Amino acid sequence: MEPLVALMRRYVVDYTNRHDTSVCAEIMEPDYALRMGPHLVAGRDDAYVPAAQAQFRQFPGLGLTVHEIVTNGDRLAMRFSEHGASSRHGGAVAVWGGLGLYRWNGTRLTENLVEQDYHARRVQLASGRPASAEPPALAPWDTPAVSADPAAEAAVREWIDAGLPGDAVRYDDGSAGPDLDDARTTVDDLFSAGDRVAFRLTRTGRYAGGLDGVERTGTDATLSLVGLVTVTGGRVTDGRVVRDRLGFARALAGART
């Protein structure tokens, strides 16, 4: 088993799915940082663990299912779903997707750039109608490390520069929007494992609609997203992207027109 994959197995099986935050000291550095949307949770013991414990209190039976893992040995991308019943919503059940880009130092995890589709979770909890769960990866812990491919990375950078065109990539739960006019994109992180390329982007522009219940079109807005795509023949041909739609909507609600 690849060493970084073995570490992630402990992250999923021993820590997250058992709700055993004592494992964090064994698999994360003290200055471990999680970045989600505009938020930085910095410090394993004082910031990250309390946030995780709060999540486990809201979802006492929360589970994590792995859908994809890719790694080049130094970096790892994991696409997953979390699911459970919320104690704050009378036991209503939800399942929501996520995508994390992990960094380690050869021993323990140092950083995770992640997005989770909390917008989809909120919709499900409010309606009482959970979405269907995606099937799990059949052998995630047997994933081999694949060398980085600079050509694949260059193709994805070109696709990003062009505004992420085409319909080969699925966003979030498949819902449309939000749309941005005059969007500018910053690449916060990007790495590859063979023909698979993972990235984190920050997009800024003017909100052009597309998100149910969110008005204020024309307002300046920022959207964070994390993606994992496949490159074939120099083109992006498949992939998944998870966006911070909930944070985006909340920021717009508090924005001045």
C-alpha positions as CSV (number, residue, x, y, z in Angstrom):
1,M,0.0,0.0,0.0
2,E,1.2,3.5,-0.8
3,P,2.3,5.3,2.4
4,L,0.1,8.3,1.8
5,V,-2.8,6.1,0.9
6,A,-2.2,4.1,4.1
7,L,-2.3,7.4,6.1
8,M,-5.6,8.3,4.4
9,R,-7.1,5.0,5.3
10,R,-6.4,5.9,9.0
11,Y,-8.0,9.3,8.3
12,V,-11.2,7.7,7.0
13,V,-11.5,4.5,8.9
14,D,-9.9,5.2,12.3
15,Y,-10.6,8.9,12.7
16,T,-13.6,10.0,10.7
17,N,-15.8,6.9,10.7
18,R,-15.1,6.1,14.3
19,H,-15.4,9.7,15.4
20,D,-12.1,9.2,17.3
21,T,-10.4,12.6,17.3
22,S,-7.5,11.2,19.4
23,V,-6.2,9.7,16.1
24,C,-5.7,13.2,14.8
25,A,-2.5,13.6,16.8
26,E,-1.1,10.5,15.1
27,I,-1.9,11.5,11.5
28,M,-1.8,15.3,11.5
29,E,0.9,17.8,12.3
30,P,0.2,20.2,15.2
31,D,0.0,23.1,12.7
32,Y,-2.4,21.2,10.4
33,A,-4.6,23.5,8.4
34,L,-7.9,23.1,6.6
35,R,-9.0,25.6,4.0
36,M,-12.6,25.7,2.9
37,G,-14.0,28.6,0.9
38,P,-12.7,31.8,2.5
39,H,-12.2,30.0,5.9
40,L,-8.9,28.8,7.4
41,V,-9.0,26.4,10.3
42,A,-5.4,26.5,11.5
43,G,-4.0,24.4,14.3
44,R,-4.9,20.7,14.9
45,D,-5.7,20.8,18.6
46,D,-7.1,24.3,19.2
47,A,-9.1,24.7,15.9
48,Y,-9.5,21.6,13.8
49,V,-10.4,19.0,16.4
50,P,-13.1,21.2,18.1
51,A,-14.6,21.9,14.6
52,A,-14.7,18.1,13.9
53,Q,-16.2,17.4,17.3
54,A,-19.0,19.9,16.6
55,Q,-19.7,18.2,13.3
56,F,-19.9,14.8,15.1
57,R,-22.3,16.2,17.6
58,Q,-24.7,17.5,14.9
59,F,-24.4,14.1,13.0
60,P,-23.9,11.5,15.7
61,G,-23.8,8.7,13.2
62,L,-21.9,10.6,10.5
63,G,-20.1,8.4,8.0
64,L,-17.7,9.0,5.1
65,T,-17.7,7.1,1.9
66,V,-14.7,7.3,-0.5
67,H,-15.6,7.5,-4.2
68,E,-12.1,8.2,-5.7
69,I,-8.5,8.5,-4.7
70,V,-5.7,9.7,-6.9
71,T,-2.1,10.3,-5.8
72,N,1.4,10.9,-7.1
73,G,3.0,9.9,-3.8
74,D,3.5,13.5,-2.6
75,R,-0.1,14.8,-3.0
76,L,-3.5,13.1,-2.8
77,A,-7.0,14.0,-3.9
78,M,-10.0,12.2,-2.4
79,R,-13.6,12.6,-3.6
80,F,-16.0,11.5,-1.0
81,S,-19.5,11.8,0.5
82,E,-20.5,12.4,4.0
83,H,-23.9,11.3,5.2
84,G,-26.0,11.0,8.4
85,A,-28.9,12.2,10.4
86,S,-28.8,15.8,11.8
87,S,-29.7,16.2,15.5
88,R,-30.5,19.8,14.7
89,H,-33.2,18.9,12.2
90,G,-35.2,16.3,14.0
91,G,-33.2,13.4,12.6
92,A,-33.5,14.4,9.0
93,V,-31.0,12.6,6.8
94,A,-28.7,14.0,4.1
95,V,-25.8,13.0,1.9
96,W,-23.4,15.6,0.4
97,G,-20.3,15.4,-1.7
98,G,-16.8,16.7,-1.0
99,L,-13.4,16.8,-2.6
100,G,-10.2,17.3,-0.6
101,L,-6.6,18.0,-1.8
102,Y,-4.2,16.7,0.9
103,R,-0.6,17.6,1.5
104,W,1.8,15.7,3.8
105,N,5.5,15.8,4.9
106,G,6.2,12.1,4.5
107,T,4.9,11.3,7.9
108,R,1.8,13.2,8.8
109,L,-0.8,15.4,7.0
110,T,-0.1,19.1,7.0
111,E,-2.9,20.6,4.9
112,N,-6.3,19.9,3.3
113,L,-7.8,22.2,0.7
114,V,-11.4,21.0,0.6
115,E,-14.9,21.9,-0.4
116,Q,-18.1,20.1,0.7
117,D,-21.5,20.7,-0.9
118,Y,-23.2,22.1,2.2
119,H,-25.7,23.8,-0.1
120,A,-27.1,20.4,-1.1
121,R,-27.0,19.3,2.5
122,R,-29.1,22.3,3.6
123,V,-31.7,21.7,0.8
124,Q,-32.0,18.1,1.8
125,L,-32.3,18.8,5.6
126,A,-34.9,21.5,4.9
127,S,-37.0,19.3,2.6
128,G,-36.7,16.1,4.5
129,R,-35.8,14.4,1.2
130,P,-32.3,13.0,1.1
131,A,-30.4,12.5,-2.2
132,S,-29.2,9.2,-3.4
133,A,-25.8,8.1,-2.4
134,E,-23.1,7.4,-5.0
135,P,-21.5,4.0,-5.0
136,P,-18.2,3.6,-3.1
137,A,-14.8,3.1,-4.7
138,L,-14.2,-0.6,-4.8
139,A,-10.6,-0.6,-3.8
140,P,-9.5,2.9,-2.7
141,W,-6.7,1.7,-0.5
142,D,-5.1,-0.2,-3.3
143,T,-4.7,3.0,-5.4
144,P,-1.1,3.2,-6.8
145,A,0.9,6.4,-7.0
146,V,1.2,7.7,-10.6
147,S,3.8,10.2,-11.6
148,A,2.8,13.8,-12.3
149,D,2.2,14.7,-15.9
150,P,3.2,18.3,-16.8
151,A,1.3,18.1,-20.1
152,A,-1.9,17.2,-18.4
153,E,-1.4,20.0,-16.0
154,A,-0.8,22.5,-18.8
155,A,-4.0,21.3,-20.6
156,V,-6.0,22.0,-17.4
157,R,-4.5,25.4,-16.9
158,E,-5.5,26.3,-20.5
159,W,-9.0,25.0,-19.8
160,I,-9.2,27.1,-16.6
161,D,-7.9,30.2,-18.5
162,A,-10.6,29.7,-21.1
163,G,-13.3,29.8,-18.3
164,L,-13.8,26.1,-17.7
165,P,-15.8,25.6,-21.0
166,G,-17.8,22.5,-22.1
167,D,-20.1,20.1,-20.3
168,A,-17.6,17.2,-19.6
169,V,-17.4,18.1,-15.9
170,R,-20.2,17.5,-13.3
171,Y,-20.6,20.3,-10.7
172,D,-21.8,19.5,-7.2
173,D,-25.0,17.5,-7.2
174,G,-25.7,18.3,-10.9
175,S,-27.5,21.5,-10.2
176,A,-26.8,24.6,-12.3
177,G,-25.3,27.8,-11.1
178,P,-24.2,30.0,-9.7
179,D,-23.0,32.0,-12.8
180,L,-20.5,34.8,-12.8
181,D,-20.1,37.5,-15.4
182,D,-16.6,38.9,-16.1
183,A,-15.1,36.1,-14.0
184,R,-11.4,36.2,-13.0
185,T,-9.8,33.0,-11.8
186,T,-6.9,32.4,-9.4
187,V,-5.3,29.0,-9.3
188,D,-4.6,28.4,-5.6
189,D,-3.4,24.8,-6.1
190,L,-2.9,22.3,-8.9
191,F,-1.2,18.9,-9.2
192,S,-1.5,15.8,-11.3
193,A,-1.2,12.0,-11.0
194,G,-1.0,10.8,-14.6
195,D,-4.0,12.0,-16.6
196,R,-5.9,13.0,-13.4
197,V,-5.5,16.7,-12.4
198,A,-6.7,18.2,-9.1
199,F,-7.0,21.9,-8.4
200,R,-8.4,24.6,-6.2
201,L,-9.6,27.8,-7.7
202,T,-11.0,31.2,-6.5
203,R,-13.3,32.9,-9.0
204,T,-14.4,36.5,-8.7
205,G,-16.9,38.4,-10.8
206,R,-20.5,39.7,-10.8
207,Y,-23.3,37.3,-9.8
208,A,-25.4,36.5,-12.9
209,G,-28.0,34.3,-11.2
210,G,-28.5,30.6,-11.4
211,L,-28.7,29.7,-7.7
212,D,-32.3,29.1,-6.5
213,G,-33.4,31.6,-3.9
214,V,-30.5,33.9,-4.3
215,E,-31.1,37.3,-5.9
216,R,-28.7,40.3,-6.0
217,T,-27.6,39.8,-9.6
218,G,-24.9,42.1,-10.6
219,T,-23.3,42.0,-7.1
220,D,-19.6,41.4,-6.8
221,A,-19.0,37.8,-5.6
222,T,-16.3,35.3,-4.9
223,L,-16.7,31.5,-5.4
224,S,-14.2,28.9,-4.2
225,L,-14.1,25.4,-5.9
226,V,-12.1,22.2,-5.9
227,G,-12.0,19.9,-8.9
228,L,-10.6,16.6,-10.1
229,V,-10.6,16.1,-13.9
230,T,-9.3,13.7,-16.5
231,V,-7.3,14.8,-19.5
232,T,-7.4,12.8,-22.7
233,G,-5.7,13.9,-25.9
234,G,-4.9,17.3,-24.4
235,R,-8.5,18.0,-23.4
236,V,-10.5,17.8,-20.2
237,T,-12.9,14.9,-20.9
238,D,-14.4,14.1,-17.5
239,G,-14.4,15.2,-13.9
240,R,-16.1,16.5,-10.8
241,V,-16.1,19.9,-9.2
242,V,-17.4,20.9,-5.7
243,R,-18.1,24.6,-5.1
244,D,-18.8,26.6,-2.0
245,R,-22.3,27.4,-3.0
246,L,-23.5,27.9,0.6
247,G,-20.8,30.3,1.5
248,F,-21.3,32.1,-1.8
249,A,-25.1,32.5,-1.1
250,R,-24.4,33.7,2.5
251,A,-21.9,36.3,1.3
252,L,-24.4,37.6,-1.2
253,A,-27.1,37.8,1.4
254,G,-24.9,40.1,3.5
255,A,-23.6,42.1,0.6
256,R,-24.6,45.7,-0.2
257,T,-25.9,46.4,-3.7
